[in-house]
Amino acid sequence: MGAARRGARAARRPERARAEAGPGLWGERQRATRGPKPGLDVGAIARAAVAIADAEGFEAVSMQRVASELGYTTMALYRHVPGKAELVARMIEAALVDPPAFDRSAGWRANLEAWARGLGAVFQRHPWALAVSGRLRVMGPVELMWMERALAAFAGTGLSAQECHRAFLALLGQVHSATRFSLPGRAGESISGEQWAAATQALLREHGAGYPALQAAMAAGAFAGPAADGLGFGLGCVLDGIGVLIARRGGGSTAAG
């Protein structure tokens, strides 16, 4: 009985997670027939929330604040968006433009580079999305299409399904890491890469004896400032590594696939 109950609970988890993320993301919620004023819809709510987050940071976003910006009561918003979890999911969907078109003739490397640069550009425009999209959750259709396009680029490379997924995660991690270091800091939230370098250099001036390799790197200018293309170096390394793996599997050259 205990095992059966645990199995039933496990089986319900995907449905519960999807419900918490908001069925409306996939067009499953019926619009309320009474209550909301004409003109208020989930698109307008998401766009207003994105505008607040872009201007003031994600911490400034709340159902009450979004309602105020739109000139509605908070309860009016709840008739369209049931809570903060779906609001955040809607924000991510609104911030993510469609992913770069997949060009089979361009080869896996060009497609993945275009994908990575496109995603990095989204995070540059909407820095808050970098943090809120970095946890496991049920995705909306636009976000899931970004994953679809990345995985489609591996077609014909000879990599297994698991290898494609892990290579995708390595690429995604590089985009997150490089973008995070290149973003300007926001007061009360984080510091920029340049601010981090300056603070670390100050620490090393007093405590550098215990960190000789880091001190040498700093002295040589390794952290002097952001490169013109902060994503490019690491992205090239990741793609080179994927190319080596593809070559081992006999799926094409390391350069284009």
Residue pairs with C-beta under 8 A, 6 or more apart in sequence:
17 137
17 138
18 138
20 85
20 138
21 85
21 86
21 89
21 137
21 138
21 140
22 29
22 81
22 82
22 85
22 86
22 89
22 90
23 29
24 42
24 80
24 81
24 86
25 86
25 89
25 90
25 93
25 138
25 140
25 141
26 140
26 141
31 80
32 79
32 80
35 76
35 79
36 76
36 79
36 80
37 72
37 76
40 70
40 72
40 76
40 77
40 80
41 80
42 80
42 81
42 90
43 94
44 70
45 66
45 70
45 77
45 80
45 81
45 87
45 90
46 87
46 90
46 91
46 93
46 94
47 94
48 66
48 69
48 70
49 61
49 66
49 87
49 90
49 91
49 94
50 91
50 94
50 95
50 126
51 69
52 60
52 61
52 65
52 66
52 69
53 60
53 61
53 91
53 126
53 128
54 125
54 126
54 128
57 128
57 186
57 188
57 189
58 128
58 131
58 132
59 188
59 189
61 87
61 91
62 84
63 74
63 77
63 78
63 81
63 83
63 84
63 87
64 74
66 77
66 87
67 73
67 74
67 76
67 77
70 77
81 87
81 90
88 132
89 137
89 138
89 139
89 140
90 140
91 129
91 132
92 129
92 132
92 133
92 140
92 143
93 140
93 141
93 142
93 143
95 122
95 125
95 126
95 129
96 122
96 129
96 142
96 143
96 146
97 118
97 122
98 142
98 145
99 115
99 118
99 119
99 145
99 146
99 149
99 150
100 111
100 114
100 115
100 118
100 149
102 111
102 149
102 152
102 153
103 110
103 111
104 155
106 114
107 252
107 255
107 256
107 257
108 153
108 154
108 155
108 156
108 157
108 242
108 246
108 252
108 256
108 257
109 239
109 242
109 243
109 255
109 256
109 257
110 256
111 149
111 152
111 153
112 150
112 153
112 171
112 239
112 242
113 235
113 239
115 146
115 149
115 150
115 153
115 171
116 171
116 174
116 175
116 231
116 235
117 231
117 235
119 146
119 172
119 175
120 175
120 178
120 179
120 231
122 129
123 129
123 130
123 175
123 176
123 179
123 183
124 179
124 182
124 183
127 183
127 186
130 176
130 179
130 180
130 183
133 143
134 176
139 147
147 168
150 168
150 171
150 172
151 164
151 165
151 168
154 164
154 167
154 168
156 251
156 252
156 257
157 164
157 246
157 249
157 251
157 252
157 257
158 246
158 249
158 250
158 251
158 252
159 167
159 245
159 246
159 249
159 251
163 245
163 249
167 242
167 245
170 238
170 241
170 242
171 235
171 238
171 239
171 242
174 231
174 234
174 235
174 237
174 238
175 231
175 235
177 234
178 230
178 231
178 234
178 235
179 230
179 231
181 193
181 196
181 226
181 230
182 193
182 226
182 230
182 231
183 190
183 192
183 193
184 192
185 191
185 192
185 195
191 199
193 223
193 226
194 225
194 226
196 223
197 218
197 223
197 224
197 225
200 214
200 218
200 223
201 218
201 223
204 211
204 214
204 215
204 218
208 214
208 215
217 223
227 233
240 254
243 253
243 254
243 255
243 257
244 254
246 252
246 254
246 257
247 253
247 254
251 257
